[in-house]
Amino acid sequence: MNYLIGIIFIALIGYIFEQRRHIKFLEQVNHNQETHDVMTAHQLELTRNKVDMLELTLNTIGYNVERFEASDFTKREPSQEQLQEIWAEYQQLERKSRSAQVKFEAELELRGVE
């Protein structure tokens, strides 16, 4: 009887250690998934910023994306006021991009990713 109780006790201790190991593994998987989600969201934000900057570049040289979609590839020179608006929008987008980059780097640093 004592042997049976000893075996059950040792089995329970082994089971507890296995569960603790499994919990640590699941926490690591969760951390990795959250880090992946942060990186994916940042990549999506970078892609959106690139698209916006390319649209601004096209507007600067006289083309329009909406006209491209309608198969109208004529070039129209933007006025000085339009160029100033495009420049202001570009600077705003650049500040937003820098802010997102700093936020992303801080998030990765908090997660311990280099």
Kinemage of the C-alpha trace (Angstrom):
@kinemage 1
@onewidth
@group {chain A} dominant
@subgroup {mainchain}
@vectorlist {calphas} color= white
{ca met a 1} P 0.000 0.000 0.000
{ca asn a 2} L 2.833 2.405 0.869
{ca tyr a 3} L 4.491 1.632 -2.466
{ca leu a 4} L 1.278 2.460 -4.305
{ca ile a 5} L 0.901 5.776 -2.478
{ca gly a 6} L 4.582 6.583 -3.165
{ca ile a 7} L 4.205 5.816 -6.878
{ca ile a 8} L 1.038 7.942 -7.125
{ca phe a 9} L 2.769 10.781 -5.259
{ca ile a 10} L 5.801 10.674 -7.586
{ca ala a 11} L 3.496 10.540 -10.625
{ca leu a 12} L 1.599 13.620 -9.389
{ca ile a 13} L 4.839 15.518 -8.855
{ca gly a 14} L 5.951 14.597 -12.388
{ca tyr a 15} L 2.566 15.679 -13.760
{ca ile a 16} L 2.822 19.046 -11.973
{ca phe a 17} L 6.310 19.659 -13.386
{ca glu a 18} L 5.105 18.723 -16.874
{ca gln a 19} L 2.164 21.134 -16.596
{ca arg a 20} L 4.463 23.950 -15.450
{ca arg a 21} L 6.751 23.275 -18.423
{ca his a 22} L 3.752 23.289 -20.756
{ca ile a 23} L 2.506 26.603 -19.295
{ca lys a 24} L 5.923 28.199 -19.908
{ca phe a 25} L 5.874 26.870 -23.470
{ca leu a 26} L 2.398 28.315 -24.109
{ca glu a 27} L 3.441 31.681 -22.656
{ca gln a 28} L 6.427 31.734 -25.019
{ca val a 29} L 4.220 30.852 -27.996
{ca asn a 30} L 1.796 33.619 -27.001
{ca his a 31} L 4.655 36.133 -26.696
{ca asn a 32} L 6.002 35.131 -30.110
{ca gln a 33} L 2.547 35.457 -31.694
{ca glu a 34} L 2.013 38.907 -30.175
{ca thr a 35} L 5.440 40.004 -31.432
{ca his a 36} L 4.580 38.671 -34.883
{ca asp a 37} L 1.297 40.604 -34.819
{ca val a 38} L 3.134 43.820 -33.889
{ca met a 39} L 5.626 43.293 -36.721
{ca thr a 40} L 2.859 42.534 -39.222
{ca ala a 41} L 0.908 45.644 -38.223
{ca his a 42} L 4.057 47.745 -38.609
{ca gln a 43} L 4.772 46.234 -42.023
{ca leu a 44} L 1.222 47.058 -43.102
{ca glu a 45} L 1.630 50.642 -41.866
{ca leu a 46} L 4.916 50.982 -43.780
{ca thr a 47} L 3.253 49.734 -46.946
{ca arg a 48} L 0.402 52.222 -46.571
{ca asn a 49} L 2.892 55.052 -46.053
{ca lys a 50} L 4.833 54.012 -49.161
{ca val a 51} L 1.646 54.003 -51.224
{ca asp a 52} L 0.697 57.450 -49.930
{ca met a 53} L 4.177 58.809 -50.669
{ca leu a 54} L 4.108 57.361 -54.179
{ca glu a 55} L 0.739 59.019 -54.768
{ca leu a 56} L 2.180 62.330 -53.568
{ca thr a 57} L 5.168 61.872 -55.876
{ca leu a 58} L 2.864 61.257 -58.827
{ca asn a 59} L 0.840 64.336 -57.907
{ca thr a 60} L 4.041 66.384 -57.701
{ca ile a 61} L 5.092 65.499 -61.243
{ca gly a 62} L 1.586 66.077 -62.592
{ca tyr a 63} L -0.117 62.691 -62.640
{ca asn a 64} L -3.120 61.493 -60.680
{ca val a 65} L -3.780 57.953 -59.440
{ca glu a 66} L -7.545 58.224 -59.980
{ca arg a 67} L -6.921 59.171 -63.606
{ca phe a 68} L -4.527 56.242 -63.974
{ca glu a 69} L -7.270 53.885 -62.854
{ca ala a 70} L -9.504 55.405 -65.542
{ca ser a 71} L -6.720 54.896 -68.152
{ca asp a 72} L -6.079 58.631 -68.464
{ca phe a 73} L -2.305 59.119 -68.489
{ca thr a 74} L -2.209 62.809 -69.378
{ca lys a 75} L 0.171 64.991 -67.451
{ca arg a 76} L -1.148 68.168 -65.861
{ca glu a 77} L 1.244 70.620 -64.278
{ca pro a 78} L 0.251 71.345 -60.665
{ca ser a 79} L -0.070 74.963 -59.600
{ca gln a 80} L 2.180 76.522 -56.985
{ca glu a 81} L -0.605 76.255 -54.372
{ca gln a 82} L -1.109 72.570 -55.169
{ca leu a 83} L 2.624 71.965 -54.825
{ca gln a 84} L 2.613 73.668 -51.430
{ca glu a 85} L -0.345 71.498 -50.329
{ca ile a 86} L 1.435 68.379 -51.565
{ca trp a 87} L 4.604 69.412 -49.702
{ca ala a 88} L 2.680 70.034 -46.473
{ca glu a 89} L 0.945 66.668 -46.820
{ca tyr a 90} L 4.293 64.998 -47.505
{ca gln a 91} L 5.831 66.531 -44.374
{ca gln a 92} L 2.842 65.435 -42.295
{ca leu a 93} L 3.128 61.901 -43.671
{ca glu a 94} L 6.863 61.894 -42.957
{ca arg a 95} L 6.291 62.928 -39.312
{ca lys a 96} L 3.623 60.245 -38.958
{ca ser a 97} L 5.994 57.659 -40.421
{ca arg a 98} L 8.805 58.640 -38.031
{ca ser a 99} L 6.427 58.511 -35.084
{ca ala a 100} L 5.239 55.038 -36.097
{ca gln a 101} L 8.849 53.879 -36.458
{ca val a 102} L 9.788 55.119 -32.975
{ca lys a 103} L 6.684 53.474 -31.506
{ca phe a 104} L 7.511 50.201 -33.277
{ca glu a 105} L 11.120 50.215 -32.064
{ca ala a 106} L 9.995 50.929 -28.502
{ca glu a 107} L 7.471 48.089 -28.670
{ca leu a 108} L 10.127 45.652 -29.893
{ca glu a 109} L 12.551 46.832 -27.220
{ca leu a 110} L 9.926 46.194 -24.548
{ca arg a 111} L 9.434 42.700 -25.946
{ca gly a 112} L 13.172 42.025 -25.913
{ca val a 113} L 13.534 41.697 -29.687
{ca glu a 114} L 16.647 43.142 -31.304
